[in-house]
Amino acid sequence: MSVKKDARLRRARKARARIREKEMNRLCVFRSPRHMYAQIFAPGGARVLVSASTVEKEQRGGATGNVEAAGNVGKLIAERALAAGIDTVAFDRSGYAYHGRVKALAEAAREGGLKF
């Protein structure tokens, strides 16, 4: 792997260790140059409770790799989480900087009713 990816994964491991101690549901974000993905994992990390991404058919209407698309994924994950009875999560940014698409997804999820 590249040095940049190794550094990101190291940051992610440290954050996930802290989240694991809290024993909360975890909102995990993954970004690729083309798409955004969000999943809510059970406290143990073994089960995906809710997921949303720009790959889904209804999300592919326009550009999928920009801030606007990330905001749409944030709203969608919040809506699905509340429908599943999840209102509080720990935000796992997967080692990415809290900036741009990651920030847009987080703010949209907060506006949608998730607490973290």
N, C-alpha and C positions, 0 to 999 in steps of 0.2 A: 504494500500500500504506500501511498505517498505520505510524506511527512505532514502535510496539511490535514489529510484525513485521519492520520494517527493522532494528531493533536486534538482534533474535534472529538474523536471517540474517547480519548482520555478524559476530556472535560465532561462528556456525557456520562461516563462510568461514575465519576465522582458525584455528579448531581443525582444520578439514579440511586446511589448508595444512601444519600441523605433522604431521598423520597421514600425508599424502602423502610427506613427507620420509622417514618411517620405512619406507615400502613394505611395509605390513602389510595384512592383511585388515581391513576396517572394519565394526564392528557399528553400524549407523545406526538411530536411534530417531525415530519421528514420532508425535506424539500429537494427537488431535483431541478435542473435548469428548466424543465418543461412543465412540471406538475407540483402540487402540494398535497400532502397526505396528513391526516390527523386520526389518531386512534385513542380510545380510552381503555386502559388496561385495568384489570382487577388488582387489588392490593398486592397479591403475590406475583403478579406479572405473567401468570400462566394463561390468562383468558382475555380475549378482546371483547369488551362489552358493547362498544359503539365505534363506528368508523365513518369517515367521510373523506372524499378526495375530489380533485378536479378530473380524474379519469372517468368518473361516473357519467352516464349518458346525459343527464339533465344539466351537468356543470360544463359540458364541452361546447357551449354556445359560442364562445369567443376565445380570447386569449386565456390560456390556462396557467401561465407562469409569471403572472404579475401580481401586484399588491391587491388589486380589485378582486381577482380570483381567490386569493388567500383569504380575504375578508368574507367572501361567499362561503368558503369551506368552514370558517370559524362560526358563522351563523348557523350553518347546517349541522355542525357537530354539537353545538349548544342545544339546538332544537331536538335532535335525536337523543341527547343525554337526558334532557328534562323529561322526554317521553318515556325513557327507561327508568326514571326515578333517581337519576344522578344529578345532584346540584352542586357538590363540592368536589374539586379535583386539585391535584398538584400539577403544575405546568412543567413539563419536561421539554426543553427546547433542543434536546439532542446535541448539545455542544455548539449550536449555531448562535451567533450574536443576536441579541434581542433588538432587531433592527429590520426595517423593510417588511418582507413578507411574513416573517415569524411574528413580528410585532402586530401587523395587521390582523393576522389570524387570532392572536391572543385577545386583542381589543374587541374584535367582533364576537368572540366567544363570551367575553365578559358582558357585552351589551345584550347578548342573547339570553343571559340569565345564569351562566356558570360563575361560581365563586372560586377564585384561586389567588 
